[in-house]
Amino acid sequence: MAETVPVDVIGKLREAVVSIQKTAIYKEILEPKDEVLARFQPIFSAENTPKITEEEFRSFLLLENNRHWSGLHRQGPRMCSNMGKLRKALTVLLNAAQPVSERLDEALQMVSGMGKNVASAILMVAHPDRYGVWNNRSEANMMGLGIWPSFDRRVLR
């Protein structure tokens, strides 16, 4: 899956970054970043996931708390219906000793209602230097730029 990104696409991405940095929404997204990470990184740490509470998890799903993603809360009741399974899935998802593709597949299979959008948001908050969010918008934009990788999408729908 190690594909190179064409130079023209890198240029388009750089232009897009410069363009968005001039918008009000950029400021709305960037300003709360440190606050969101300070609040939720400890919750999604290896030490905490085995004891995460439903309240902690559901609070992350709310836009007013995560400050970036709307709609994550819709599947909250389903995801939290079995907190034991959710805790195990989070432990699997955040175990950096395993390849991310395997962790993502396994975690999504374990928890009803957890999709790529929730799982990737958790990964990004836990390790913003390693992960990005995978949702319909990011996927569509990458496809539009011709930089969407090809891989087996067994579970990840």
DSSP file (Angstrom, degrees, kcal/mol; ACC not computed):
  #  RESIDUE AA STRUCTURE BP1 BP2  ACC     N-H-->O    O-->H-N    N-H-->O    O-->H-N    TCO  KAPPA ALPHA  PHI   PSI    X-CA   Y-CA   Z-CA
    1    1 A M              0   0    0      0, 0.0     2,-1.6     0, 0.0   149,-0.0   0.000 360.0 360.0 360.0   8.2    0.0    0.0    0.0
    2    2 A A        +     0   0    0    147,-0.0     2,-0.3     2,-0.0     0, 0.0  -0.622 360.0 163.7 -81.9  88.2    3.0    2.3   -0.2
    3    3 A E        -     0   0    0     -2,-1.6     2,-0.3   144,-0.1   144,-0.0  -0.787  34.4-123.8-106.1 149.8    1.9    4.4   -3.1
    4    4 A T        -     0   0    0     -2,-0.3    -2,-0.0     1,-0.0     0, 0.0  -0.675  19.4-126.5 -92.6 150.0    3.4    7.8   -4.0
    5    5 A V        -     0   0    0     -2,-0.3     5,-0.1     1,-0.0   142,-0.1  -0.822  31.0-112.1 -95.0 127.1    1.3   10.9   -4.3
    6    6 A P    >>  -     0   0    0      0, 0.0     4,-1.8     0, 0.0     3,-0.7  -0.250  22.7-120.4 -58.6 146.0    1.6   12.8   -7.6
    7    7 A V  H 3> S+     0   0    0      1,-0.3     4,-2.3     2,-0.2     5,-0.2   0.861 112.0  56.5 -57.1 -40.6    3.3   16.2   -7.3
    8    8 A D  H 3> S+     0   0    0      1,-0.2     4,-2.0     2,-0.2    -1,-0.3   0.851 106.2  50.8 -63.7 -32.6    0.3   18.0   -8.7
    9    9 A V  H <> S+     0   0    0     -3,-0.7     4,-2.6     2,-0.2    -1,-0.2   0.900 107.6  52.2 -70.7 -40.4   -1.9   16.5   -5.9
   10   10 A I  H  X S+     0   0    0     -4,-1.8     4,-2.4     1,-0.2    -2,-0.2   0.910 109.7  50.6 -60.5 -41.1    0.6   17.7   -3.3
   11   11 A G  H  X S+     0   0    0     -4,-2.3     4,-2.4     2,-0.2    -1,-0.2   0.915 109.7  49.4 -61.8 -43.3    0.4   21.1   -4.8
   12   12 A K  H  X S+     0   0    0     -4,-2.0     4,-2.4     2,-0.2    -2,-0.2   0.894 110.6  50.9 -62.7 -40.4   -3.4   21.0   -4.7
   13   13 A L  H  X S+     0   0    0     -4,-2.6     4,-2.3     2,-0.2    -2,-0.2   0.914 110.0  49.3 -64.3 -42.7   -3.3   19.9   -1.0
   14   14 A R  H  X S+     0   0    0     -4,-2.4     4,-2.3     2,-0.2    -2,-0.2   0.913 111.5  49.3 -62.6 -42.4   -0.9   22.7   -0.1
   15   15 A E  H  X S+     0   0    0     -4,-2.4     4,-2.5     1,-0.2    -1,-0.2   0.907 110.1  51.4 -62.1 -41.9   -3.2   25.3   -1.9
   16   16 A A  H  X S+     0   0    0     -4,-2.4     4,-2.7     2,-0.2     5,-0.2   0.895 109.0  50.8 -63.6 -40.2   -6.2   23.9    0.0
   17   17 A V  H  X S+     0   0    0     -4,-2.3     4,-2.0     2,-0.2    -2,-0.2   0.939 111.7  46.6 -63.0 -47.5   -4.4   24.2    3.3
   18   18 A V  H  < S+     0   0    0     -4,-2.3     4,-0.5     1,-0.2    -2,-0.2   0.913 114.0  49.6 -60.6 -42.7   -3.5   27.8    2.6
   19   19 A S  H >< S+     0   0    0     -4,-2.5     3,-1.1     1,-0.2    -2,-0.2   0.923 112.1  45.8 -63.8 -46.3   -7.0   28.5    1.5
   20   20 A I  H >< S+     0   0    0     -4,-2.7     3,-2.0     1,-0.3     6,-0.4   0.812 100.7  67.9 -70.9 -28.5   -8.7   27.0    4.5
   21   21 A Q  T 3< S+     0   0    0     -4,-2.0    -1,-0.3     1,-0.3    -2,-0.2   0.704  96.2  57.2 -62.8 -17.4   -6.4   28.7    6.9
   22   22 A K  T <  S+     0   0    0     -3,-1.1    -1,-0.3    -4,-0.5     2,-0.2   0.435  92.4  93.0 -91.1  -0.4   -8.0   32.0    5.9
   23   23 A T  S <> S-     0   0    0     -3,-2.0     4,-1.1     1,-0.1     3,-0.2  -0.563  78.3-126.4 -97.8 159.1  -11.5   30.8    6.9
   24   24 A A  H  > S+     0   0    0      1,-0.2     4,-2.0    -2,-0.2     5,-0.2   0.843 108.9  60.7 -67.6 -34.3  -13.4   31.3   10.1
   25   25 A I  H  > S+     0   0    0      1,-0.2     4,-2.1     2,-0.2    -1,-0.2   0.847  97.6  58.9 -65.2 -32.0  -14.1   27.5   10.3
   26   26 A Y  H  > S+     0   0    0     -6,-0.4     4,-3.1     1,-0.2     5,-0.3   0.936 107.1  46.9 -59.9 -45.7  -10.4   26.8   10.5
   27   27 A K  H  X S+     0   0    0     -4,-1.1     4,-2.4     1,-0.2    -2,-0.2   0.899 110.5  52.7 -63.0 -40.8  -10.1   29.0   13.6
   28   28 A E  H  < S+     0   0    0     -4,-2.0    -1,-0.2     1,-0.2    -2,-0.2   0.853 115.7  40.8 -62.3 -35.0  -13.2   27.2   15.1
   29   29 A I  H  < S+     0   0    0     -4,-2.1     4,-0.3    -5,-0.2    -2,-0.2   0.901 119.1  43.2 -80.1 -43.1  -11.5   23.8   14.5
   30   30 A L  H >< S+     0   0    0     -4,-3.1     3,-1.4    -5,-0.2     4,-0.5   0.892 103.7  62.2 -74.7 -41.3   -8.0   24.7   15.5
   31   31 A E  T 3< S+     0   0    0     -4,-2.4     3,-0.4     1,-0.3     4,-0.4   0.887 106.6  42.9 -57.7 -43.8   -8.6   26.7   18.6
   32   32 A P  T 3> S+     0   0    0      0, 0.0     4,-2.9     0, 0.0    -1,-0.3   0.513  87.4  98.6 -81.6   0.2  -10.2   24.0   20.7
   33   33 A K  H <> S+     0   0    0     -3,-1.4     4,-2.8    -4,-0.3     5,-0.2   0.918  83.9  44.1 -53.6 -52.4   -7.7   21.3   19.6
   34   34 A D  H  > S+     0   0    0     -4,-0.5     4,-2.5    -3,-0.4    -1,-0.2   0.889 114.7  49.9 -63.2 -38.8   -5.5   21.5   22.7
   35   35 A E  H  > S+     0   0    0     -4,-0.4     4,-1.9     2,-0.2    -1,-0.2   0.924 112.4  47.0 -64.5 -44.7   -8.5   21.5   25.0
   36   36 A V  H  X S+     0   0    0     -4,-2.9     4,-2.7     2,-0.2     5,-0.3   0.928 114.1  47.1 -64.0 -45.5  -10.1   18.5   23.3
   37   37 A L  H  X S+     0   0    0     -4,-2.8     4,-2.5    -5,-0.3    -2,-0.2   0.911 110.8  52.0 -63.6 -41.8   -6.8   16.6   23.3
   38   38 A A  H  < S+     0   0    0     -4,-2.5    -1,-0.2    -5,-0.2    -2,-0.2   0.871 115.6  42.1 -62.5 -36.0   -6.2   17.4   27.0
   39   39 A R  H  < S+     0   0    0     -4,-1.9     4,-0.4    -5,-0.2    -2,-0.2   0.914 125.8  28.7 -76.7 -43.7   -9.7   16.2   27.9
   40   40 A F  H  X S+     0   0    0     -4,-2.7     4,-2.2    -5,-0.2    -3,-0.2   0.693 100.4  74.3-101.7 -19.9   -9.9   13.0   25.8
   41   41 A Q  T  < S+     0   0    0     -4,-2.5    -1,-0.1    -5,-0.3    -3,-0.1   0.936 100.3  48.2 -58.9 -44.7   -6.3   11.7   25.3
   42   42 A P  T >4 S+     0   0    0      0, 0.0     3,-1.1     0, 0.0     6,-0.3   0.868 110.1  53.0 -63.0 -32.5   -6.2   10.4   28.9
   43   43 A I  T 34 S+     0   0    0     -4,-0.4    -2,-0.2     1,-0.3    -3,-0.1   0.891 112.1  44.7 -67.6 -38.8   -9.6    8.8   28.4
   44   44 A F  T 3< S+     0   0    0     -4,-2.2    -1,-0.3     4,-0.1     2,-0.2  -0.148  90.2 120.5 -99.3  38.9   -8.4    6.9   25.3
   45   45 A S  S <> S-     0   0    0     -3,-1.1     4,-2.5     1,-0.1     3,-0.5  -0.646  77.2-112.7 -95.9 158.4   -5.1    5.9   26.9
   46   46 A A  T  4 S+     0   0    0      1,-0.2    -1,-0.1    -2,-0.2    48,-0.0   0.841 118.2  52.7 -57.7 -33.8   -4.0    2.2   27.2
   47   47 A E  T  4 S+     0   0    0      1,-0.2    -1,-0.2     2,-0.1     4,-0.1   0.833 115.8  38.0 -72.1 -31.9   -4.3    2.6   31.0
   48   48 A N  T >> S+     0   0    0     -3,-0.5     3,-2.5    -6,-0.3     4,-0.5   0.786  93.6  79.1 -94.0 -28.6   -7.8    4.0   30.9
   49   49 A T  G >< S+     0   0    0     -4,-2.5     3,-0.9     1,-0.3    42,-0.2   0.826  88.3  59.2 -57.0 -33.7   -9.6    2.0   28.2
   50   50 A P  G 34 S+     0   0    0      0, 0.0    -1,-0.3     0, 0.0    -2,-0.1   0.692 119.6  30.1 -67.1 -12.7  -10.1   -1.1   30.4
   51   51 A K  G <4 S+     0   0    0     -3,-2.5    -2,-0.2    36,-0.1    -3,-0.1   0.227  82.8 143.0-128.0  14.5  -12.1    1.1   32.8
   52   52 A I    <<  -     0   0    0     -3,-0.9     2,-0.2    -4,-0.5    35,-0.1  -0.275  44.3-133.5 -57.6 139.8  -13.7    3.7   30.6
   53   53 A T     >  -     0   0    0      1,-0.1     4,-2.4    34,-0.0     5,-0.2  -0.566  15.3-117.8 -94.0 160.1  -17.1    4.7   31.7
   54   54 A E  H  > S+     0   0    0      1,-0.2     4,-3.0    -2,-0.2     5,-0.3   0.903 116.8  54.7 -60.1 -40.7  -20.2    5.0   29.5
   55   55 A E  H  > S+     0   0    0      2,-0.2     4,-1.9     1,-0.2    -1,-0.2   0.916 108.6  47.5 -60.9 -44.1  -20.4    8.7   30.5
   56   56 A E  H  > S+     0   0    0      2,-0.2     4,-1.4     1,-0.2    -2,-0.2   0.939 115.5  44.7 -62.3 -46.8  -16.8    9.3   29.4
   57   57 A F  H  X S+     0   0    0     -4,-2.4     4,-1.1     1,-0.2     3,-0.4   0.940 114.5  47.1 -65.2 -47.4  -17.3    7.5   26.1
   58   58 A R  H  X S+     0   0    0     -4,-3.0     4,-0.5     1,-0.2    -1,-0.2   0.823 106.0  59.4 -66.7 -29.9  -20.6    9.1   25.3
   59   59 A S  H >< S+     0   0    0     -4,-1.9     3,-0.9    -5,-0.3     7,-0.2   0.878 102.3  54.3 -65.5 -35.0  -19.3   12.6   26.2
   60   60 A F  H 3< S+     0   0    0     -4,-1.4    -1,-0.2    -3,-0.4     6,-0.2   0.841 100.8  60.5 -63.6 -33.3  -16.6   12.2   23.5
   61   61 A L  H 3< S+     0   0    0     -4,-1.1    12,-0.8    -3,-0.1     2,-0.4   0.652  85.5  94.8 -71.6 -15.3  -19.3   11.4   20.9
   62   62 A L  S XX S-     0   0    0     -3,-0.9     4,-2.9    -4,-0.5     3,-1.7  -0.632  72.6-139.7 -85.1 132.5  -21.0   14.8   21.4
   63   63 A L  H 3> S+     0   0    0     -2,-0.4     4,-2.4     1,-0.3    -1,-0.1   0.866 102.2  60.5 -56.0 -39.5  -20.0   17.7   19.0
   64   64 A E  H 34 S+     0   0    0      1,-0.2    -1,-0.3     2,-0.2    -4,-0.1   0.702 115.6  34.9 -66.5 -15.3  -20.0   20.2   21.9
   65   65 A N  H <4 S+     0   0    0     -3,-1.7    -2,-0.2    -6,-0.2    -1,-0.2   0.818 124.0  37.8-102.2 -44.6  -17.3   18.1   23.5
   66   66 A N  H  < S-     0   0    0     -4,-2.9    -3,-0.2    -7,-0.2    -2,-0.2   0.722  88.0-156.3 -81.5 -19.3  -15.2   16.8   20.6
   67   67 A R  S  < S+     0   0    0     -4,-2.4    -4,-0.1    -5,-0.4    -3,-0.1   0.563  75.1  59.0  61.4  13.4  -15.7   20.1   18.8
   68   68 A H  S    S+     0   0    0      1,-0.2     2,-0.6    -5,-0.1    -1,-0.2   0.623  90.7  54.2-134.9 -38.4  -15.1   18.5   15.4
   69   69 A W        -     0   0    0     -7,-0.1     3,-0.4    -6,-0.1     2,-0.3  -0.915  54.9-164.6-121.7 117.4  -17.5   15.7   14.5
   70   70 A S  S    S+     0   0    0     -2,-0.6    -8,-0.1     1,-0.2    -9,-0.0  -0.637  73.6  31.2 -89.7 153.9  -21.2   15.9   14.4
   71   71 A G  S >  S+     0   0    0     -2,-0.3     3,-1.3   -10,-0.1     4,-0.3   0.277  77.9 111.6  88.7 -11.9  -23.3   12.8   14.3
   72   72 A L  G >  S+     0   0    0     -3,-0.4     3,-0.9   -11,-0.3   -10,-0.2   0.846  72.6  63.0 -62.4 -30.6  -21.0   10.4   16.3
   73   73 A H  G >  S+     0   0    0    -12,-0.8     3,-1.8     1,-0.2    -1,-0.2   0.687  79.9  84.0 -68.3 -18.6  -23.5   10.4   19.1
   74   74 A R  G <  S+     0   0    0     -3,-1.3    -1,-0.2     1,-0.3     4,-0.2   0.834  98.0  37.2 -57.9 -35.2  -26.2    8.7   17.0
   75   75 A Q  G <> S+     0   0    0     -3,-0.9     4,-2.9    -4,-0.3    -1,-0.3   0.324  86.5 108.2 -98.4   7.4  -24.9    5.2   17.6
   76   76 A G  H <> S+     0   0    0     -3,-1.8     4,-2.4     1,-0.2    -1,-0.2   0.899  76.5  50.3 -52.2 -49.5  -23.9    5.9   21.2
   77   77 A P  H  4 S+     0   0    0      0, 0.0     4,-0.4     0, 0.0    -1,-0.2   0.909 114.1  45.4 -58.9 -41.4  -26.6    3.8   22.8
   78   78 A R  H >4 S+     0   0    0     -4,-0.2     3,-1.0     1,-0.2     4,-0.3   0.931 114.0  48.2 -66.7 -44.7  -25.7    0.8   20.5
   79   79 A M  H >< S+     0   0    0     -4,-2.9     3,-0.5     1,-0.2    -1,-0.2   0.862 116.3  43.9 -64.0 -34.5  -22.0    1.1   21.1
   80   80 A C  T 3< S+     0   0    0     -4,-2.4     3,-0.5    -5,-0.3    -1,-0.2   0.412  83.7  96.7 -91.5   1.9  -22.5    1.4   24.9
   81   81 A S  T <  S+     0   0    0     -3,-1.0     2,-0.3    -4,-0.4    -1,-0.2   0.777  97.5  29.7 -65.0 -24.4  -25.0   -1.4   25.2
   82   82 A N  S <> S-     0   0    0     -3,-0.5     4,-2.3    -4,-0.3    -1,-0.3  -0.786  70.6-179.6-134.0  90.5  -22.2   -3.8   26.2
   83   83 A M  H  > S+     0   0    0     -3,-0.5     4,-2.7    -2,-0.3     5,-0.2   0.803  80.6  59.9 -64.5 -29.7  -19.5   -1.8   27.9
   84   84 A G  H  > S+     0   0    0      2,-0.2     4,-2.1     1,-0.2    -1,-0.2   0.942 109.3  42.6 -62.1 -47.0  -17.3   -4.9   28.4
   85   85 A K  H  > S+     0   0    0     -3,-0.2     4,-2.8     2,-0.2    -2,-0.2   0.893 113.4  53.0 -65.8 -39.6  -17.1   -5.4   24.6
   86   86 A L  H  X S+     0   0    0     -4,-2.3     4,-2.6     2,-0.2     5,-0.2   0.930 109.0  49.0 -62.2 -44.8  -16.6   -1.7   24.0
   87   87 A R  H  X S+     0   0    0     -4,-2.7     4,-2.1     1,-0.2    -1,-0.2   0.921 112.8  47.5 -60.9 -43.6  -13.7   -1.6   26.5
   88   88 A K  H  X S+     0   0    0     -4,-2.1     4,-2.4     2,-0.2    -2,-0.2   0.913 111.6  50.9 -63.4 -42.1  -12.1   -4.6   24.8
   89   89 A A  H  X S+     0   0    0     -4,-2.8     4,-3.1     1,-0.2    -2,-0.2   0.902 110.1  49.2 -63.4 -40.9  -12.6   -3.1   21.4
   90   90 A L  H  X S+     0   0    0     -4,-2.6     4,-2.2     2,-0.2    -1,-0.2   0.889 109.7  52.0 -65.5 -37.9  -11.0    0.1   22.5
   91   91 A T  H  < S+     0   0    0     -4,-2.1     4,-0.3    -5,-0.2    -2,-0.2   0.919 113.5  44.3 -62.8 -43.5   -8.1   -1.8   23.9
   92   92 A V  H >< S+     0   0    0     -4,-2.4     3,-1.5     1,-0.2    -2,-0.2   0.950 112.9  51.5 -63.6 -49.8   -7.7   -3.6   20.6
   93   93 A L  H 3< S+     0   0    0     -4,-3.1    -2,-0.2     1,-0.3    -1,-0.2   0.852 113.8  43.4 -57.2 -38.5   -8.1   -0.4   18.5
   94   94 A L  T 3< S+     0   0    0     -4,-2.2     2,-1.3    -5,-0.2    -1,-0.3   0.348  81.2 112.5 -94.3   6.0   -5.4    1.4   20.5
   95   95 A N    X   -     0   0    0     -3,-1.5     3,-1.8    -4,-0.3     8,-0.1  -0.665  46.2-171.6 -82.7  94.6   -2.9   -1.4   20.7
   96   96 A A  T 3  S+     0   0    0     -2,-1.3    -1,-0.2     1,-0.3     4,-0.1   0.545  73.7  79.0 -67.3  -7.2   -0.1    0.0   18.5
   97   97 A A  T 3  S+     0   0    0      2,-0.1    -1,-0.3     3,-0.0    -2,-0.1   0.683  90.7  62.1 -73.8 -16.1    1.8   -3.3   18.5
   98   98 A Q  S <  S-     0   0    0     -3,-1.8     2,-0.0    -6,-0.2     5,-0.0  -0.773 102.9 -90.6-107.2 153.2   -0.7   -4.6   15.9
   99   99 A P     >  -     0   0    0      0, 0.0     4,-2.2     0, 0.0     3,-0.5  -0.358  34.8-125.5 -60.3 140.9   -1.2   -3.2   12.3
  100  100 A V  H  > S+     0   0    0      1,-0.2     4,-2.8     2,-0.2     5,-0.2   0.842 108.0  58.7 -60.5 -34.9   -3.9   -0.5   12.3
  101  101 A S  H  > S+     0   0    0      1,-0.2     4,-2.2     2,-0.2    -1,-0.2   0.907 108.9  44.6 -62.7 -40.2   -5.8   -2.4    9.5
  102  102 A E  H  > S+     0   0    0     -3,-0.5     4,-2.5     2,-0.2     5,-0.2   0.910 114.0  49.5 -68.8 -42.4   -6.2   -5.4   11.7
  103  103 A R  H  X S+     0   0    0     -4,-2.2     4,-2.7     2,-0.2     5,-0.2   0.913 111.9  48.4 -62.7 -43.1   -7.1   -3.4   14.8
  104  104 A L  H  X S+     0   0    0     -4,-2.8     4,-2.4     2,-0.2     5,-0.2   0.943 112.3  47.9 -64.6 -48.7   -9.7   -1.4   12.9
  105  105 A D  H  X S+     0   0    0     -4,-2.2     4,-1.7    -5,-0.2    -2,-0.2   0.947 115.6  44.8 -55.2 -50.9  -11.3   -4.6   11.4
  106  106 A E  H  X S+     0   0    0     -4,-2.5     4,-1.5     1,-0.2    -2,-0.2   0.923 113.3  48.6 -63.8 -46.5  -11.4   -6.4   14.8
  107  107 A A  H  X S+     0   0    0     -4,-2.7     4,-1.3     1,-0.2    -1,-0.2   0.905 110.9  50.6 -62.5 -42.1  -12.7   -3.4   16.8
  108  108 A L  H  < S+     0   0    0     -4,-2.4     6,-0.2    -5,-0.2    -1,-0.2   0.840 109.7  51.0 -66.6 -32.3  -15.5   -2.7   14.3
  109  109 A Q  H  < S+     0   0    0     -4,-1.7    -1,-0.2    -5,-0.2    -2,-0.2   0.803 108.6  53.5 -71.5 -28.7  -16.6   -6.3   14.3
  110  110 A M  H  < S+     0   0    0     -4,-1.5     2,-0.6    -3,-0.2    -2,-0.2   0.801 105.0  53.5 -77.4 -30.3  -16.7   -6.3   18.1
  111  111 A V  S >< S-     0   0    0     -4,-1.3     3,-1.6     3,-0.1     2,-0.2  -0.919  76.1-136.1-120.8 115.2  -19.0   -3.3   18.7
  112  112 A S  T 3  S+     0   0    0     -2,-0.6   -31,-0.2   -34,-0.3     3,-0.1  -0.475  93.4  18.7 -64.5 128.2  -22.4   -2.8   17.1
  113  113 A G  T 3  S+     0   0    0      1,-0.3     2,-0.6    -2,-0.2    -1,-0.2   0.223  90.2 123.2  95.8 -14.7  -22.7    0.7   15.8
  114  114 A M    <   +     0   0    0     -3,-1.6    -1,-0.3    -6,-0.2     2,-0.2  -0.716  38.5 177.5 -84.3 123.6  -19.0    1.6   15.8
  115  115 A G     >  -     0   0    0     -2,-0.6     4,-2.5    -3,-0.1     3,-0.2  -0.588  47.3 -89.2-115.2-179.8  -18.0    2.6   12.3
  116  116 A K  H  > S+     0   0    0      1,-0.2     4,-2.6    -2,-0.2    18,-0.5   0.817 122.6  59.4 -59.3 -32.1  -14.8    3.9   10.7
  117  117 A N  H  > S+     0   0    0      2,-0.2     4,-1.6     1,-0.2    -1,-0.2   0.930 110.8  38.7 -65.9 -45.4  -15.7    7.5   11.6
  118  118 A V  H  > S+     0   0    0     -3,-0.2     4,-2.2     2,-0.2    -2,-0.2   0.942 118.1  48.9 -69.3 -47.6  -15.9    6.8   15.3
  119  119 A A  H  X S+     0   0    0     -4,-2.5     4,-2.3     1,-0.2    -2,-0.2   0.908 113.5  45.7 -60.9 -43.4  -12.9    4.5   15.4
  120  120 A S  H  X S+     0   0    0     -4,-2.6     4,-2.5    14,-0.3    -1,-0.2   0.842 109.9  54.7 -72.4 -30.8  -10.7    6.9   13.4
  121  121 A A  H  X S+     0   0    0     -4,-1.6     4,-2.3    -5,-0.3    -1,-0.2   0.910 109.5  48.3 -64.6 -40.8  -11.7    9.9   15.5
  122  122 A I  H  X S+     0   0    0     -4,-2.2     4,-2.6     2,-0.2     5,-0.2   0.934 112.0  48.9 -63.5 -46.3  -10.7    8.0   18.6
  123  123 A L  H  X S+     0   0    0     -4,-2.3     4,-2.6     1,-0.2     8,-0.2   0.916 111.6  49.8 -59.4 -43.0   -7.3    7.0   17.0
  124  124 A M  H  < S+     0   0    0     -4,-2.5    -1,-0.2     2,-0.2    -2,-0.2   0.900 112.1  46.4 -66.1 -40.0   -6.7   10.6   16.0
  125  125 A V  H  < S+     0   0    0     -4,-2.3    -1,-0.2     1,-0.2    -2,-0.2   0.910 115.3  47.1 -67.9 -40.2   -7.5   12.0   19.4
  126  126 A A  H  < S+     0   0    0     -4,-2.6    -2,-0.2     1,-0.3    -1,-0.2   0.887 135.6  10.3 -66.9 -38.4   -5.3    9.4   21.0
  127  127 A H    >X  +     0   0    0     -4,-2.6     3,-2.1    -5,-0.2     4,-1.8  -0.592  65.4 171.2-143.5  75.0   -2.4    9.9   18.6
  128  128 A P  T 34 S+     0   0    0      0, 0.0    -3,-0.1     0, 0.0    -1,-0.1   0.687  80.2  61.1 -64.2 -16.6   -2.9   13.0   16.4
  129  129 A D  T 34 S+     0   0    0      1,-0.1    -5,-0.1    -5,-0.1     3,-0.1   0.593 114.5  32.8 -82.4 -10.7    0.6   12.7   15.1
  130  130 A R  T <4 S+     0   0    0     -3,-2.1     2,-0.3    -7,-0.2    -1,-0.1   0.684 114.2  46.1-115.4 -27.0   -0.1    9.2   13.6
  131  131 A Y     <  -     0   0    0     -4,-1.8     2,-0.3    -8,-0.2    -1,-0.1  -0.846  50.8-163.6-128.1 156.1   -3.7    9.1   12.5
  132  132 A G        -     0   0    0     -2,-0.3     2,-0.4    -3,-0.1    -8,-0.1  -0.787  39.3 -87.3-124.1 172.3   -6.3   11.1   10.6
  133  133 A V        -     0   0    0     -2,-0.3     2,-0.7   -10,-0.1   -16,-0.1  -0.670  31.1-157.7 -86.6 134.9  -10.1   10.8   10.5
  134  134 A W        +     0   0    0    -18,-0.5   -14,-0.3    -2,-0.4     2,-0.3  -0.918  36.4 133.5-112.4 104.5  -11.6    8.5    8.0
  135  135 A N  S  > S-     0   0    0     -2,-0.7     4,-2.5   -15,-0.1     5,-0.2  -0.799  71.5 -84.9-137.3-177.9  -15.2    9.5    7.2
  136  136 A N  H  > S+     0   0    0     -2,-0.3     4,-2.4     1,-0.2     5,-0.2   0.876 125.7  50.7 -60.6 -37.1  -17.3    9.9    4.1
  137  137 A R  H  > S+     0   0    0      2,-0.2     4,-2.3     1,-0.2    -1,-0.2   0.943 112.3  44.1 -67.6 -47.9  -16.0   13.5    3.6
  138  138 A S  H  > S+     0   0    0      1,-0.2     4,-2.2     2,-0.2    -2,-0.2   0.895 115.1  50.1 -65.8 -37.5  -12.3   12.6    3.9
  139  139 A E  H  X S+     0   0    0     -4,-2.5     4,-2.5     2,-0.2    -1,-0.2   0.934 111.1  48.1 -64.8 -45.8  -12.7    9.6    1.6
  140  140 A A  H  X S+     0   0    0     -4,-2.4     4,-2.5    -5,-0.2    -2,-0.2   0.901 112.2  49.3 -62.7 -41.0  -14.6   11.5   -1.0
  141  141 A N  H  X S+     0   0    0     -4,-2.3     4,-1.6     2,-0.2    -1,-0.2   0.901 111.3  48.6 -66.3 -40.1  -12.0   14.3   -1.0
  142  142 A M  H  X>S+     0   0    0     -4,-2.2     5,-2.6     2,-0.2     6,-0.7   0.902 111.9  49.4 -66.8 -38.7   -9.2   11.9   -1.4
  143  143 A M  H ><5S+     0   0    0     -4,-2.5     3,-1.1     1,-0.2    -2,-0.2   0.921 108.5  53.9 -63.3 -41.9  -10.9   10.1   -4.2
  144  144 A G  H 3<5S+     0   0    0     -4,-2.5    -1,-0.2     1,-0.3    -2,-0.2   0.827 110.6  46.2 -61.0 -32.3  -11.5   13.4   -5.9
  145  145 A L  H 3<5S-     0   0    0     -4,-1.6    -1,-0.3    -5,-0.1    -2,-0.2   0.509 113.7-119.5 -87.0  -5.5   -7.8   14.2   -5.7
  146  146 A G  T <<5S+     0   0    0     -3,-1.1    -3,-0.2    -4,-0.6    -2,-0.1   0.769  85.4 109.7  74.1  25.7   -6.9   10.7   -7.0
  147  147 A I      < +     0   0    0     -5,-2.6    -4,-0.2    -6,-0.2    -5,-0.1   0.226  34.4 125.1-116.8  13.4   -5.0    9.8   -3.8
  148  148 A W        -     0   0    0     -6,-0.7     2,-0.0    -5,-0.1    -9,-0.0  -0.620  59.0-131.0 -73.8 124.4   -7.4    7.2   -2.3
  149  149 A P        -     0   0    0      0, 0.0     2,-0.5     0, 0.0    -2,-0.1  -0.342  12.6-122.0 -73.7 156.9   -5.4    4.0   -1.8
  150  150 A S        +     0   0    0     -2,-0.0     2,-0.3  -149,-0.0     0, 0.0  -0.867  49.4 138.0 -98.9 133.0   -6.7    0.6   -3.0
  151  151 A F        -     0   0    0     -2,-0.5     2,-0.5  -150,-0.0     0, 0.0  -0.964  59.2 -71.8-162.0 170.4   -7.1   -2.0   -0.3
  152  152 A D        -     0   0    0     -2,-0.3     3,-0.2     1,-0.1     2,-0.2  -0.608  35.7-167.4 -75.2 121.2   -9.4   -4.8    0.9
  153  153 A R        +     0   0    0     -2,-0.5    -1,-0.1     1,-0.2    -3,-0.0  -0.321  31.5 146.3-104.0  48.1  -12.5   -3.2    2.4
  154  154 A R  S    S+     0   0    0     -2,-0.2    -1,-0.2     1,-0.2     3,-0.0   0.926  82.4   0.9 -50.3 -58.1  -13.8   -6.4    4.0
  155  155 A V  S    S+     0   0    0     -3,-0.2     2,-1.8     1,-0.1    -1,-0.2   0.718 104.8  98.6-106.2 -28.4  -15.4   -4.9    7.1
  156  156 A L              0   0    0      1,-0.2    -1,-0.1    -4,-0.2   -41,-0.1  -0.437 360.0 360.0 -77.8  84.0  -14.8   -1.2    6.7
  157  157 A R              0   0    0     -2,-1.8    -1,-0.2    -3,-0.0   -42,-0.1   0.333 360.0 360.0-119.0 360.0  -18.1    0.1    5.3
